[in-house]
């Protein structure tokens, strides 16, 4: 573990249990801020398809609902669980968090500060902003909301990271 990896952060699962992101060590991760009432919400199904494409690989998607943009995530707790089940979500969805501004979750403050993550300064501009993390827990790239999870750009970068042993 080093200061530039995501394993220094704890997150809350929807059941309230806190876990450390080191539980995803040695996996390639796509971290996404989601919302149930956004024009990009159909990407939840794309994320499921992406997860299925790499299901036998060391790949995981981590979804963080956020109400930071246009009030598009009014759901809480069990309502989020039920909504995700209705869309066929097959990846972990965590407690709703803030992803921008002074009250942003520490993970998203980390993404916004190149001094912390060693790679980029990236603050989500809307829902479904995606961060790509390598097997060592280091930020490697980000994708704007309009880039579909199933785009060749994202799929190729995931495949490349999966083929690399750190």
C-alpha positions in Angstrom: 0.0 0.0 0.0 1.3 3.4 -0.8 0.0 6.9 -0.5 -1.1 7.1 -4.1 -3.4 4.0 -4.1 -7.1 3.8 -3.2 -6.6 1.2 -0.5 -6.3 3.9 2.1 -10.0 4.6 1.9 -13.0 3.0 3.7 -16.5 3.1 2.1 -19.9 2.2 3.4 -21.8 -0.6 1.9 -25.6 -0.2 1.5 -26.2 -2.3 4.6 -24.1 0.2 6.6 -21.1 -2.0 7.0 -17.8 -0.2 6.4 -15.1 -1.9 4.3 -11.7 -0.9 3.1 -11.0 -0.7 -0.6 -8.1 -3.0 -0.1 -10.7 -5.8 -0.3 -10.4 -5.2 -4.1 -6.6 -5.5 -4.2 -5.3 -7.2 -7.3 -8.4 -6.3 -9.3 -8.9 -3.8 -12.1 -11.7 -1.4 -11.0 -14.1 0.9 -12.7 -15.4 3.4 -10.1 -18.6 5.2 -11.1 -20.8 7.8 -9.5 -24.4 6.8 -10.4 -27.9 8.2 -10.1 -31.3 6.6 -10.6 -33.0 9.5 -12.4 -30.4 10.7 -14.9 -30.4 10.7 -18.6 -27.3 8.4 -18.3 -29.1 5.9 -16.0 -29.4 3.4 -18.8 -25.6 3.0 -18.4 -26.4 0.9 -15.3 -27.3 -1.9 -17.8 -24.1 -1.2 -19.8 -22.1 -1.5 -16.6 -23.8 -4.9 -16.0 -22.8 -5.9 -19.6 -19.3 -4.8 -19.0 -19.1 -6.8 -15.8 -20.4 -9.8 -17.6 -17.8 -9.4 -20.4 -14.9 -9.6 -17.8 -16.7 -11.9 -15.3 -13.9 -14.5 -15.3 -11.2 -11.9 -14.9 -10.0 -9.8 -11.9 -12.3 -7.0 -12.7 -14.9 -5.2 -10.6 -17.2 -2.2 -10.9 -17.9 -0.1 -7.8 -20.9 2.2 -8.0 -21.4 5.2 -5.7 -24.8 6.8 -5.9 -24.7 10.6 -5.6 -27.3 13.3 -5.5 -24.8 16.1 -6.4 -26.1 16.7 -9.9 -29.6 18.0 -10.5 -31.1 16.1 -7.5 -31.1 13.0 -9.7 -30.5 10.5 -6.9 -33.4 11.0 -4.4 -33.3 7.4 -3.3 -31.8 6.3 0.0 -30.6 2.9 1.5 -33.1 0.1 0.7 -34.7 2.1 -2.1 -31.3 2.2 -3.8 -30.9 -1.6 -3.3 -34.4 -2.2 -4.7 -33.7 0.1 -7.7 -30.4 -1.7 -8.5 -32.1 -5.1 -8.3 -34.7 -3.9 -10.8 -32.0 -2.9 -13.3 -30.1 -6.2 -12.9 -27.0 -4.7 -11.2 -24.4 -7.3 -10.7 -21.7 -5.2 -9.0 -21.3 -3.6 -5.6 -23.3 -0.4 -5.0 -22.3 1.6 -2.0 -23.9 4.2 0.3 -24.9 7.5 -1.4 -22.0 10.0 -1.1 -21.0 13.5 -2.2 -18.5 13.4 -5.2 -17.6 17.1 -5.5 -17.1 20.2 -3.4 -15.8 20.6 0.1 -18.0 17.8 1.4 -16.9 15.2 -1.2 -16.1 11.7 0.1 -12.3 11.4 0.7 -12.1 9.0 -2.2 -13.4 11.6 -4.6 -11.2 14.3 -3.0 -8.3 11.9 -3.8 -9.5 11.7 -7.5 -9.6 15.5 -7.7 -6.0 16.0 -6.5 -3.0 14.9 -8.6 -0.8 15.6 -5.6 -2.6 12.8 -3.8 -3.2 10.2 -6.6 -0.1 10.9 -8.6 -1.9 10.9 -12.0 -4.8 13.3 -12.5 -7.1 16.1 -11.3 -10.6 15.0 -12.1 -13.8 16.1 -10.5 -17.0 14.6 -11.9 -19.0 17.1 -13.9 -22.1 14.9 -13.9 -23.4 11.5 -13.0 -21.6 8.4 -14.5 -18.1 9.9 -14.4 -15.8 6.8 -14.5 -12.4 6.2 -12.9 -10.2 3.3 -14.0 -7.9 1.8 -11.3 -5.2 -0.8 -12.0 -4.5 -3.9 -10.0 -2.1 -2.0 -7.7 -4.9 0.4 -6.7 -3.5 3.3 -8.8 -5.7 5.7 -10.8 -4.8 5.2 -14.5 -7.6 7.1 -16.3 -11.0 8.7 -16.2 -13.9 8.9 -18.7 -16.6 11.5 -18.9 -20.3 10.5 -18.5 -21.0 10.5 -22.2 -18.5 7.6 -22.7 -20.5 4.4 -22.5 -19.1 1.7 -20.2 -19.2 -0.7 -23.2 -17.3 1.6 -25.5 -14.2 0.1 -27.2 -12.1 2.8 -25.5 -13.0 1.6 -22.0 -13.1 -2.1 -22.8 -9.6 -2.0 -24.4 -8.1 -0.1 -21.5 -9.6 -2.7 -19.0 -8.3 -5.6 -21.1 -4.8 -4.0 -21.3 -4.8 -3.6 -17.5 -6.0 -7.1 -16.9 -3.2 -8.5 -19.0 -0.5 -6.7 -17.0 0.8 -8.2 -13.7 2.1 -5.4 -11.5 
